[in-house]
């Protein structure tokens, strides 16, 4: 088993390790610092790939292997590095630099990689470098995912090897008709801005096709109805054939297509429709060794696992992700109730089996060995356990720091909403009123109320500064099934805000020490949008807000995400207007702190600047804290300092009234 791990909880550089399951021993394969490669300047495409993957660390930020794990390939500082796990040999291959997403072929003989928008292959021994596809124009590239694929479709890849290693299928992405946005380093007036092709809602998407490239120079274009189904959502190429999934612009239909690799012709194998949208489940499409299609199906309240067209999971068990297929055994994650996520297996002989206990779990499986990654409310650590067959075999040691605080989480359901309340360490009922801080995400992309201590470290830190922290997952959040998710269709913000208010009232009934005359909300991304909307629209409930990287103008977010929930703006302009925050700027009566990374390529800083401009035009005082080096992710010391700035703002804003 290969894995990455840093040396300590304060070391951001990940190393590559190998664990011998049979021998119960681990070995360090690669410490990237030993190679002396310059990682201070990464290829622009690699920066964007890491941003889409939410990869904030350095060093080994990703790797890929051949089928037998004889070769692992990774990019360091734009160079292609190959590691042989068996011998421990490490070598840097000659490529000319700028390497992104290297992947060995299934036989381990060749390594594919992208550089300067072209798809190349090179022998794993460094010989025989050749270019399989080169851009025909400046805005064309091969082998990389476009923005909306990585940000909104769970597809981070742009090319896939054939099982025999003799061909690849690659995405050809033409962004020439996509709008150009600019991201500037305003702290350096001499630095040129970076051009970003960003498809805002209602505008033209990238033109994405697929080509099958032979090592000898053959080229076959994959044929499907690209006008009717412009989104490429998934690709898999295994011994049972080449399978792709495509989605229409309205996202009301997904088709799974079988592709003939020799002619490029495709035929529909499965079609799924929904009046609101068809949800894309990570890990699909894929197949069992017997060739059965692994997919999901939404029926009323439940997202089922579908094998060969037949549902194999019961009502109420919500499939979240297909984690892998090992021969004819399917490993997947699912929830019977949303605060927990369990790992399950299904096979025709054995049926369904749950592998995990209480908590939140993830996993991988190959060759009969399963790796489980587990978090729970009883321990702050993430536990990694290896199972051979059905028996636990070993655990992987973590080098993480043990946090200096222990989240004290009261997890409960009230009024149909899962809620967590965290009080200051040592606080007892009746000790006195506490100002309240709501700390949600609240949107369709993520949950915050989970049965895992690690989900609440920041919330407990705020609680220990003297707050009662309340975390609420409202309508639209994952884990509760398709009907719950789609309650936010054409209503992106009102329902979510109502749920925060009703959840707050339920928390106060359960914990009488909550002082409802001093209530604030903080959040980032959708949570930032929700926090800003709270003080703009409901100042009777919320007395202050911290809004980080909020989407304030719904027209300025990407096509695939926005049009899924709000529809196309040409048809639903009133919905976009109603859910944008700019129109509510004159209503601000409460303290508001806006924070935004100036390098954010997901929620552009224009969102915060436009809201600030509208507030200034309306004569409404507010605060803006720019983060010059921050993207949509802000990490390290800067993130810690932002928390202190938030704390100072909230303490001042929620001072008891005299």
C-alpha positions, 0 to 999 in steps of 0.5 A, a space after each residue: 500500500 502506498 500513501 503520503 504523510 508528512 513528518 509532523 503536524 506542522 510540516 506541510 511537505 508530504 512524503 511518499 511511503 510504502 507499507 508492506 501488508 504481509 510483512 507489517 512494515 513501512 518504508 519511506 520511498 521519497 522525501 521530496 526535499 532530498 531531490 532539491 527540486 524547486 517547488 517555489 514556482 509551479 506550472 499554472 495548470 498544476 496550481 489550478 489542479 491543486 485548487 480544484 482538488 483542495 490540496 493545500 500541502 506541498 511535496 507529494 501532492 498526488 501520485 499514480 501507479 500502474 496496475 501492479 504498483 511497479 512504478 509510481 509517477 508524480 510531479 515535483 516542481 514541474 519535473 516528472 519523478 518516477 519511484 519503484 516501490 519494490 526497490 526504492 529507486 527514484 529517478 527524474 525523467 527528462 521532459 523539459 519541465 512543466 509536468 502536470 498529472 503524470 500517470 503510468 500506463 497499466 503495464 508500467 512501461 510508459 508514463 503519460 503527462 501533460 505539459 504546456 497543454 500537450 499530452 506526452 508519453 515517455 518510457 518509465 526508464 526515461 527513453 522514447 519521449 513523444 508527443 501524442 497531441 499538441 494544442 492547435 490553438 492558444 486556447 486548446 489543451 489536451 489531457 486536463 479537466 476544464 474548470 467546471 469539471 474539477 470544481 462542480 463535477 468531481 472530474 479532476 482528470 483529463 486522460 485515461 489509459 487503455 488496459 493494454 497501455 497501447 492507447 489513451 483517451 484524452 479530453 480536448 478542451 477548447 476554451 476560445 469562446 469562454 470569457 476571460 477573467 483576470 486575477 492580479 497580485 495587487 501587492 505587486 503592481 509590476 506583476 502582470 495579471 493572470 488570464 483565467 477562462 471562467 464560464 460564468 452562469 449563462 455564458 459559453 462553456 468550454 468545448 470538450 471532446 474526447 480523442 483516442 490516441 494510439 502510441 503509433 500516431 493513430 487518432 480517433 474522435 469519440 462521437 456523441 451528441 455534444 450539442 445536446 450533451 455538452 458536459 463530459 462527467 466521467 470516463 472509465 476504460 477497463 478490460 470490459 471497454 471504454 465507458 463515458 458519462 455525458 450530461 445536458 446543459 440543463 443537467 436534467 439528463 445523464 447518459 452512460 455511453 459505451 464507446 467503440 475505441 476503434 471507430 469512436 462510435 458510441 451507444 446509449 447504455 443507460 439514461 437517467 432523468 430528473 425534472 430538477 437535476 441529475 446528481 453526479 456521484 463520485 466514482 461513477 461510471 465504473 464496472 465490475 469484473 463481470 462487466 456490470 455497470 456500476 451507477 446510482 439511481 434516485 427514487 423518491 427519498 433514496 439514492 440507491 446503488 445500481 448494479 447492471 441496472 438493478 438497485 442493490 441497496 435498501 430504501 433509506 441508505 443514501 449512497 455517497 460515493 463509489 470508492 472502487 471495484 475489486 473484481 466483482 466486489 463494489 466498495 462504496 460509502 453511504 449513510 443511513 443518517 447524515 451525521 455518519 458515513 459508513 463504508 460498505 461492500 456489495 457483491 452478488 455472492 455476499 450481498 451487502 456488508 457494512 465494514 465500519 462502526 460509529 463515525 465518518 469513514 472513507 476507504 479503498 480496496 484492491 486485491 482483497 485488501 481494504 484500507 479504511 480511513 476513520 474519524 469519530 466523536 471519541 478521538 480527534 485523530 484520523 485512524 487508518 486501518 488495513 483489513 486483509 479479507 474480513 480481518 483487521 491486519 494493521 494500522 498506519 501511524 499518524 504523525 499529526 499533532 494532538 490538538 490542545 482542545 477537545 470538542 464538546 459536541 452536543 449532536 441532535 436533531 430538532 425540527 428535522 434539522 441536524 444540529 451541533 452545539 459547542 459550549 466553552 470548555 468547563 461551562 455548565 448550565 446556568 453559568 451565565 448567558 453566552 453570545 451565540 455564533 452560528 458556524 455553518 456551511 449550509 449549502 449543497 456542497 458539504 456538511 458541517 454536522 458530522 460525528 467526528 471531532 475533527 469537524 469541530 476544532 475551529 468551532 470549539 476554539 471559538 466556543 472557548 473564547 466565550 461563545 456558544 457555537 451552533 452548527 446547523 445543516 439545513 435543506 439542500 445539504 448532502 447525506 439526506 437523499 435526493 428529495 432533501 437535496 432538491 428542496 433548494 431548486 430555484 430557491 438557493 438562499 431563502 430556505 437555507 436562511 430559514 433553517 438557520 433561524 429555526 435551528 437556532 431557536 431549537 438550540 436555544 430551547 435545548 441550551 437556555 444559556 444561549 443569549 439570543 440578543 447577541 447572535 452572529 454568523 460566520 462562514 466561508 464560500 456558501 457559508 459566507 454568502 449565508 452569513 452576509 444574507 443573514 445580517 442583510 435580511 434578518 437583522 432582527 435575529 442576527 446582530 453581526 456577520 463575518 462573510 468569507 469569499 461570499 458569492 454575492 452576485 449569482 450571475 458571476 459563478 460558474 455555469 455547471 454549479 449555478 444553473 443546476 440550482 437556479 436554472 439558466 439565467 435567461 429563463 430565471 433572471 428573477 431567481 438570480 436577482 432574488 438570490 443575489 446580495 447586491 439588491 439588499 445592500 441598502 438594508 444593512 443595519 448590523 456590523 459586517 466583516 467581508 474577507 476575500 483572497 485576492 487570488 481566488 479563482 473560484 469565487 472571484 474577489 469581484 463578489 466582495 468588491 461589488 457588495 462593498 461598492 453597493 454598501 458604500 453607495 447606500 451609505 452603509 458602513 462595513 469592514 473589508 479584510 483582503 487576503 493578498 496571497 489567498 486563494 479560495 483556500 487560505 491555510 497556514 499562519 494566514 488562516 490562523 491570523 484571520 481567525 484572530 481578526 474574526 474573533 476581535 470583530 465579533 467580540 466588538 460587535 456583540 458587546 452587551 448593550 448598556 
